[in-house]
Every structure is written in C-alpha cells, then in structure tokens.
Amino acid sequence: ALPICAVSIHRITKAALRFGGNMKIRFYNAKILTMQSEDIITGELHTDGDKITFAGSENIPQGSFDREIDLTGKLIIPGFKNAHTHTAMTFLRSFADDLPLNDWLYEQVFPHEAKLTEEAVYVFTQLGNMEYLTSGITSSFDMYMKLDSYAKACTDMGYRSVLCGSINDFGGTVEGIEEEYNKFNRFDPLISYQLGFHAEYTTKRGTLEGLAKLSQKYKAPMYTHSSETKSETDGCRERYGLSPTQFFEKLGMLEYGGGGFHCVWFDEEDMRIAREKGLWIVTNPSSNLKLASGIAPLCEMKRRGIDRMAIGTDGAASNNCLDMFREMFLVTALQKYRENDAAAFPAFDVLKMACTGGALAMGLTDCDMLAPGKQADLAVIDLMQPNMQPIHNIAKNLVYAGTKQNVVMTMVAGKILYENGKFTTVDANEVYERAEKLTREICG
C-alpha cells in the first residue's frame, strides 16, 4: 500500500468524477480519535458521499471503493470547528496592528470595511477558508456582511459554514435578519444560519427587543459578542445597570439558548445565567491577548457548572493567524497561568472544545464526532514528524506540540478539499492575486 503522499487510486467511477464528493473512500491502517471518548483505535474509516459509514477496528465491512488511502503513521480526527470568526477580514491582516481597541475598530476597521464590494467579500472569504483548511478546520461560525457573496464563496469550494446575524446600528434591520434566517437555512446543505447581532454597545435597545421577539418566534438561539472588554461591560452597566449577559436575559433574548463570543469579563451572575440558559462560551485567546482584552475565566466557569465551551480564532485583523493549533495551546496555557496551576484545563478538554464543542455550539449536531451516519468532516494528522514523536499521548501532542504543518488532509462532506499542501477546489495563485489586487484598491 502507498503512503498518503502517493495514495493509491484503485478506481474512480464516472459518477464520482462528475459529482466530486460523491465518492466511496476507504481510509485504512489509521489511528482514529472519534471523540466519543479519549480512546484512540487503529482501524478503518469509510465514507460514502457526505457521510461516514464505518469507523472502527472490528467487523470491518468489505466492499468496493472509489479510492483507498493507506494512513499508516497518521491520525484521523473530527475536523476542528472555528466557532467565532469574521473570515473576509483577511484583507486587514497586519494592516492596523498595535493600536488600542477603539482606535483599531472605529478608525481603521469600520472605515475600510465600508469599502468592501461583493467581489471582495467572495475573494477574501475564499482566502480565509483556505487558511482554515490548512489548519484542519472543517467549518466556521462566521459573523460578517454581504452574506450572498460569503455563502457562494463557501459553497463554490465545498466548505461548510454557519452564518451568524451581525445587525447593529451601522446596518441591518430585524426584518432583514428574519429574511436571512429563512433564506440561508434553505440555501445549501453546507450553509446554515443562526440569529445574532454584533454587540450590545453597537446596537440600540429597540433593535435588541425586536431580536428577542424574533428568537421567541422561531424558538431559536441567539449569539453575539459579549463582555469582550472591560470598557464594553462597564458601558453596559452605565446604560442599563446590568452586564451585557444580564441585559440580554432581561430582554428575553436567551430563552432558547445561544452563546457569547469572548466572555472575558463575566461575573458570578453572568455565569449563573450561562449555566441555567445553556449558553455556549466561545473563547478567542489570541485575539483577546493581542487586543489586550483579558483572559476569559474558563476554569471558574467550569467550577460553576458551565460545560458548553468552544474555541474561535476571531478575524485575521485581530488575530492575525487563523490557526486552531495556536488557539488550543493558548486556551490551556492561559488558564494554567490564570489559575497558577499547571494541572488546570487538561489537553483533552481543549481538544474536545475544538472539535465537538464547536460543532454543537454552531448547531452542527451531525459533525461532532466520527461515527456512522455523521458528516464526513475530518482532518488527517501526520504523526511521523519530529514534533509528534515520541508518542506518549496523542491528544497532548496535538494541543501542546501540534502545528498546522502536521495537517496533511482536510475533508468536508466527504470531499477532500486540501491534501498534501494542495487545494482541490480553488486555484490558490488566482485567489492570492485577486486578494492582493482588491486589498490595494481598498486599503491603498
């Protein structure tokens, strides 16, 4: 059998060639971390179209496949889920760094975002998605604008995404959010939509009250930036006498759950609400450090019974690297520092956040683990590299030593989108050239 760098293609049917992802693929001699437990098995994983049909080491079904891939020395994991990002902000990567948050946002980000065209959002989205794929990320929870172009950029390259409403005082209406909710939840199997808004400090009370009614009408969760900075949280208390989370609860926005992005400045009452309402806490450590926003109290949240946690990169303007490996390391390392306890927040808990937690936070209940009937969204990790050796504990290797150089394949909905440094559904050089040209037109 040939290694992954020269995989054997026994047979590709005309139907498989025509429909791309509608192939039957067999991965064998693989280590598999299904995320159903911490156990790693050595066996096979089979896909048929967009679904996993088998994952295990016993009673392996026989049959014919369009492609068979030997994964000796490699590990299959559920793809990472980027549970908070603004993908098209790739055009502002390294453009306005080393500035205070308000200067960065209001003087640099917002004015240049106002110049974005439909074409620009399409190209910058594909650039960001390509970066996700190199990091083993198979889906993202994206809050941005010009959603038709964004969704088309994703579906054209076969990438899965959940769109999050982003209404604020600069644009959008409650009626528009309702239209988006209905449109994009019927748009394509790779696209779904969750109700959301930018933040309390950018959205007037009347709009928030309208969104609360919308959440109740559809019995749908609500998502937003929440308590990202101390000034944001203090400002909300000055306006309403409540923290953002407490204010959202008062408005009836959290009756059907949802989540907060960042949640750095949560107090005891915020944590009580999060636990009782089943809110998802999506932490973004790189962005929070770079913008000096603080360190989210994740360990304290766990002690108070909050177990719904996920990880996001945030956008490339504030991160600037869309890399889940770096985020995972920072999640655990920052909690150890904050708690003054090297045992705090163990590696498997972080890995579970990145794979399973993110999927559930985004509503992707069929993308949370590797099991028959689940979506064939996965990443293949090369263990035969120096930073993965020796193998005492694979989960700890991934979180503490792993980098995106270990990702050799990323599959979404049964279709291989990235393999051995190559993208299969986009012309990388064309995307780079278009992105550079559009960036110069917007940023000068």
Secondary structure, 3 states (H helix, E strand, C coil): CCCHHHCCCCCCCHHHHHHCCCCEEEEEEEEECCCCCCCCEEEEEEEECCEEEEEECCCCCCCCCCEEEECCCEEEEECEEEEEECHHHHHHCCCCCCCCHHHHHHHHHHHHHCCCCHHHHHHHHHHHHHHHHHCCEEEEEECCCCHHHHHHHHHHHCCEEEEECCEECCECCHHHHHHHHHHHCCCECCEEEEEEEEEHHHCCHHHHHHHHHHHHHHCCCEEEEECCCHHHHHHHHHHHCCCHHHHHHHHCCCCCCEEEEECCCCCHHHHHHHHHHCEEEEECHHHHHHCCCCCCCHHHHHHCCCCCEEECCCCCCCCCCCCHHHHHHHHHHHHHHHHCCCCCCCHHHHHHHHHHHHHHHCCCCCCCCCCCCCECCEEEEECCCHHHCCCCCHHHHHHHHCCHHHEEEEEECCEEEEECCEECCCCHHHHHHHHHHHHHHHHC
